[in-house]
Amino acid sequence: MWSGRVSQPLDTQFEQWQRSFAYDRRLLPFECAATRAHARALAAAGVLSAAELKQIVGGLDELEARCARDSSIFDRSDAEDVHHFVEQQLVALIGDAGLKLHTGRSRNEQIATDLRLFVRDAIQKTRLALAELQSALVARARELGAASMPAYTHLQRAEPVLAAHWLLAYVEMFARDAERLGDASRRADTLPLGSGAVAGCAIALDRDAMARDLGFSGITANSLDATSDRDFAVEYLNALALAALHLSRMAEDFVLYSTVEFGFVRLADAFSTGSSAMPQKKNPDPMELLRGKTGRVQAAAQTVAFIVKGLPLAYNRDLQEAQEPLFAATDSILGSLQIATGFVRTVGFDTARMRQAASTGYLNATAAANYLARRGVPFRRAHEIVGKAVRLALEKNVEIEKLPLVDLRALSPEFGADFASAVALDRVIAEHDVAGGTAPARVAQALAAAEARLAEQLAALKEEAGAHA
């Protein structure tokens, strides 16, 4: 591609080492789409005839179809990158008309455009996958109904909650991830084509028409920035890193709760493995792998940020190294979301075991302090009194509501005969009746709100897909 300037062949090892076609060939659909838009702009500018435009568009359609039918075409090519590949193949298909396509265009703007198209498409797919996972969590939360379980702080039993409330906590996390991705998509939605190598195009191409052609909402404002910008990729990867982090947190809960020590969930055979040495084992491998794959996504975000951080304007070949982590993180998060959704849909819940755990271990101690506070005891004093009651209950090996009333009144005369019923499990859960709390009515509201939000998300995604088509 630069044989006019260089008279000697490249070092063989370097020539192979510097290629990107092995991984950027996945950009072929985006490269062909951008090339069609460029060809139409060249025709509008009088550079291509109507016949040449028809040849080029037809050739690109044929090339895409051939590659979809037979991927060995890629393996037989000696192209350096996907841009080189398309040009080679197009010239082979239609002749010299293909050689005119690079008029007014640089690979610097081509890769910037292809990657924006890739990220925009990947965000759409990821948001759909997040919606599927949220839907699965909401459906399971509805199934759990009034089932209770312990909530934990410091991994110690804290207070009882509805199990649905626990699952809805992850729905909120994944909803934020979808919002972040949507926000990132808006900043990726500008077209770099027409920026040339660095200074802009010397031909009067209609950049706005190209943007409309490719479903972009606008065009980039500065050619130096447009050809070297990878902010959209860094922002996208950071949003993925948070989504992967949330997947990892959810996975850790399921790993813990599937142990014999907890016993809250039962692993489905379709989403668990055994041991080659220990016949009794049933392992939560999908959840463990979700935790592990988080590292890949986090590393990808850091890798691309480090690649960009020291680059002078404008394009530098270092940016080629941003592609593999971008692709790897995308593949990792989409696969992880699909597996997580399948796992959530099939995992079993031992609601009796969860309720038993929520009913023991003094999880109603805070409710007991609140009981005294409602009777005029300052909360700090009430906290101390209930702490002493817990200590006494531990000595007697009973729950605090099982302590004799005489023992309780020795600690505070405010304890009444209604104490045991006031700190019963269902009563304690129902007391947390504030927006965002675990009271059944509030959880029912949260479920309805989550379902409505998901319906809105899916409608918006459908509309965006149509705009980008």
N, C-alpha and C positions, 0 to 999 in steps of 0.2 A: 504493500500500500504506500510505501514511501521509497520505492526503488529508484526514483529519479534523483534523490539526494544522496543515497547510500550506494556505493559501488561494490562493496564486498558483502558476502552473505553473513548472516548472524552466526555467532558461535552456536553450534548444534545444541549444546546443553542449555544455554541461555534461551535459545529460541523456543524450546519446549517448556522451560521453567516459567517463562513470562506469559504463556497462554492462559486465557480465562474461559475458553470455549467449553471445557469440561463441565463447568458449573453454570456459566451464564447462558448456556443454550436453553435453559428453562425460561428465559425471557423472550423466546421466539414469538409467541402470540402478541406480546406488547411491542416488540420491534417491528413486526409486520403491520400492526395497527398504526403505529407512529409513522412508518414509512408510507403507508397509504395517504395519511393526512398530509405529509410533506409533498408527496407527488401531486395531490390535488392543488396544493398551494402553488407549486411550480407551474402547473398548467394554468392556473388563474393569473399567474404573473407572466405568462407567455413563453416560459422556458420549455415546456413540453407541449406537444400537439395533442389534440383530443385522441388521436390514434395511439400515440405513445402512452398516454395516461391509461387508456383502456388495456394496453399490453401489460403495463406495469401492475395495475390492480389485479388483472387476471392472473398474472404470474405469481403475485404474492398469495393470492387465494389458493392457487395450485400447490405452491410450496408448502403452505400450512397444512393442506390436506394430505400431501405426500408424507410429511414428517409425522403427522398423527397416525397414518397407516403403518409406517415403517420407520421406527426409530434408528435403525441401522444406518440411515442416511447421515446421521450425526457422526457415527463412528468412522465412516469412510471419508469424512472431510478433513482437510488439513488447515481449516480456518483458524485464525488466531482468536477470534471472539465471535459473538453472535452477529454483530454488525457486518463483519467480514463474510461470515457464512451466508447471510441473506443476499449480500451483493453478489458473491460468487454463484450461488444457486440461481439467482434471478437472471444473471447474464447468460448462464447455461441454458435457461428455459426460454428467454425471449430475445437474446442477442444484445446489440449495442444500446438499445433503449435503456437497459438496466444500468449502463455506465453513466447515464445522465443524472441518476438519482442523487448522487452526492453533491450536485450543484447547490451551493449555498448552505451546506450542512457539514457538521463536524461530529466525530464520535463523542466528543465531550458533551455536546447537548443531547446526543442520542442516548447515551447511558443515563444521563440525568432524567430524561423523559421516561425511558423504560422502567427505571427504578421507582419513579413516582407512580407510574401505572401499576407496577407490581405491589407497592405498598398500599395503594388505594384499594386494590383488589383483595389483598391479604387482610386489611382491616375489615372489609365487608364480611369476609369469611369468618374471621375471628369473632366479630360481634354476633354473627349468627350462631356460632358455636357457644359463645357465652350465654346467649339467650336460651339455647337448648339446655345447657347445664342449669341455669336458673329455673327453667320450667320444671326440670326433673326434681330439683330441691323443693320447689313450691308444692309439687304434687305429693312428694313424700311427707312434707310437713302437714298437708291436709289429712293424709292417711293417719298420721300419728295422733291427731285430734288432741285430746286432753292428757295424753301420756306425759308423765313428768320425769325429770332426771336431775342429777346434781349439776350445777354450774361450778366452775373451778376458778380460783385465783391462786397463783403460785403453785398450780397443779395440786392444790389442796381443796377439798370440798368446801364450798362457800355458801351458796344459797340454792334452793330448788327453783327450777324453771320448767316451762313446758319444753318438751323435746322439739316441738315445732319452732320454738323461739331460737333454739340452737341452730337449726338448719337455716332459718331466715337470716341469721347473722352473716352467713356466707353468701346468701342472695344479695345482701347489701354490698358486700365487698366486690362481687362480680358485677354488680350494677355500676359501681364507680369505675371499674375497669372498662366497661363498655362506653361510659361517658368520656373517659380519657382518650380512648381510641377514636371516638367520634370527633373529638376536638382536634386530635392529631391529623385526622383525615382532612379536615378543613384547611389546614396549613400545607398539606401535601397536594392540594387540589389546584395548583397553578402550573401552567405549561411552560417548560423551558425552550421548546423548539423555536427556532428563529434567533437564538442567542449566538449561533456560530461557535467558533472555537473559544472565543473570549470577548470579542468586541461587538458582537451582533452580526446579523446577516447583511451582506452587501447587495442582496436582491430584495426588492420590495415585496416580501411575503406578507400575506395577511395573517398575522399571528392570532388574532381573535377568531378568525374563521377556523384555523387549525385547532384552537382550544375547543370551540363548539363541536368540531368534528370528533374529537376524542373525549368529549363529555367533561372537560375541565371547566371550572367556574370562572377562570381568568388566566392571565398570563403573568409570567415573572417580570419584575420591573427593571432588573439590572443584569446585563449579560455576564459580568464578572461573577456576581453572586450566583446566578442561575446555573452556570456550568460547574461550579465548585461546591454548591450547597448540598450538604447531607444532613442538615438539621432535621428534615422530615423523617429520615431513617433513624437518627438517634432518638428522636421523640417517640416514634413508633416502638422502638426496641425498649425504651424505658417503660412505656405503658405495658408492653408484654412482660417485662421483668416484674412489675407489680402484680400482674395477673398470675404469673407463675408462682410468685411468693404466696399469694392467696390460695392457690391450688395446693401448695406445700403445707400450709397451715391446716387446711381442711384434711389433707391426707394424714397428717400427724394425729389429728383427732381420731380418725378411723383406725389408724394403726393401734393407738392406745386402747380404744374402746372395743377392739376385736380380741384383745388379750383375755386370757382366763381371769386375770386379776380384775378386769373391769367387766367384761362379758356383756356389754350393752348392744353390740352388733354381731350378726352372724354373716360370715363371708359367703357369697354365692360361689358355687363351684366354677361358674364361667369366668369369674374374676378373682381367682386365687390359685395358688400352686401348692405343691407338697414338698417333701424332702426326700432326696435320694437315699438318705441314711436313716431318718427317723420316721417310721410309718405313721405316727400319730399326728404329724404336723400338718397344719393348713395355714399357709402364709399369705399375708396381704401384699403380695408383690406389686400389684398395680399402684397402690398408694406409696410404697417405698420408692418405686421408680418415679412417681410424680415428684417426690421430694428431691430425688437425685437430678432429674432433668431441669429443675429450677436453676441449678448451677450453670447449665449451658446457656440458658436465656439471659441470666444476669451477666455472664461472661461476654456474651455477644454485645450487649448494650455498652459495656465498658470498652470492649475492643474497638468498636466503631468510633466511640468518643475519643479514644486515644489516637486513632488513626488521623482524625480530623484536627486535633487540637493544635498541632504545630505547623499546619500547612499555610504557606503564603498564597495569596490570590494569584491565579485562579485555579484551574484544574492541575492536579498532580497525579501521577500514576499510582501513588499510594492508595488513592481512592478505590482502585480495583480490589484491594484487600478487604474493603467493607462489604463486598457482596456475599462471600461465603458465610460469615456470621449472620448476616441478614436472612439469608435463605434457611440456615440451620435453625435459627430461633423461630422462624415462622413455622417450619415443619414440626418443630418440637412442641410449640404451644397448641397447634391445631390437633396434633395427635393426642396430646395430654388432655385437652378438653373433651375430645371424643371418648377417651377411655374413662375419664372421670364421670362423664354423663352415664355411660353404660354401667359403671360401678354403682352410682347412686340409685339408678333405677332398679337394681337387682339386690342390693344389700338388705339383709334382714335386721329387724330391731327386736331385742328382747325387752319389751316394755315392762314386764313384771320385774325383771332384774333392775331396770333403770329406776322404777318406782321404789323398790326396796332400798336402793342406794340413796335415793333422795329423801327417804324417810328415817334414815339413821345417820349418826355421825354429827348430830347437833347442828344441822343445817338451818334449824329454826331458831337459832340463838339470837340472830338479829331481830327476828319477829318478836322474840321474847322481850328484848330490850325496848322495842317499839311499844309493846303491850304496856310496860311500866311507864314509858314516856307519855302515853295517852292518859295515864292516871296521875300525871303531874310530877313524876320523878324526872329530874334533869337527865338528859340522855347520857351524859358522861357517867353519872352516878348509876343509871340503869345498866349501862355497859359493864360496869364493875360488878354489880350485883349478879347479872346473868353469867359473867365469867366465873364467879364463885359457885353459882348453881351448876355450871358445866363441870367444874372440878369435883363437886360433890356427886354429881351423876356418874362421873368416871369412876369414883371410888365405889359406888354402889352398882356399877355396870348396868345402868339403865339410861334411857333417854330423859331429857329434862322434864318432859311432860308426864313422865312416870314417877317423878319424885313425889313423895307425900306432901300434901299441902302444908302440913305443920313445918316440914323442913324448908319449904319455900318461904313461908311467912317468917321464919326465923331470920331469913336474909332480907325480907322486905314485907311489911304488912300490906303492901299494895297488891300482892298476889291474891287472886280470888279463885273461887271454885270454877270459873269459866276459863281458867288459864289453859288447860289441856286442849279444849276445843279451839281456843284462839290461836294456838300454834300448831294445829293439825296441818298436814301437808297441803291439802287443797285450799284451805283458808289462807295459808301463807302465800301461795302462788297468786291467789285472787287479790290479795292486798296490794300487789304491785300494779295498781291500776292507774298508770300514767302513760301518756303517749310514749311509745318505745319500750314499755314495760312488758312483763311476761304474763300479766293477767289474761285469762282466756279471751275476754272481749277485745283486749288490745291486740292480741295475736291474730284474732279473726280479722280485725281491721288491717293489720299488716299484711296478711295473706291476700286480702282483696286488693290492697294497694299494689302489691307486688305483681299480681295477675294483670291489673290494669296497666301498669308500667311496661310489662313485657309485651302486652298487646300493642301499645304505642310504639315500642322499640321495633317490633317486627314490621309494623306498617311503615315506619320511617325508613327502615332498611330496604323494604320493597320499593319505596319511592326513590331512594338514592340509587338503587341498582338500575332502575329505569332511566334515571338522569344520566348515568355513566355509560349506558349501553350504546 
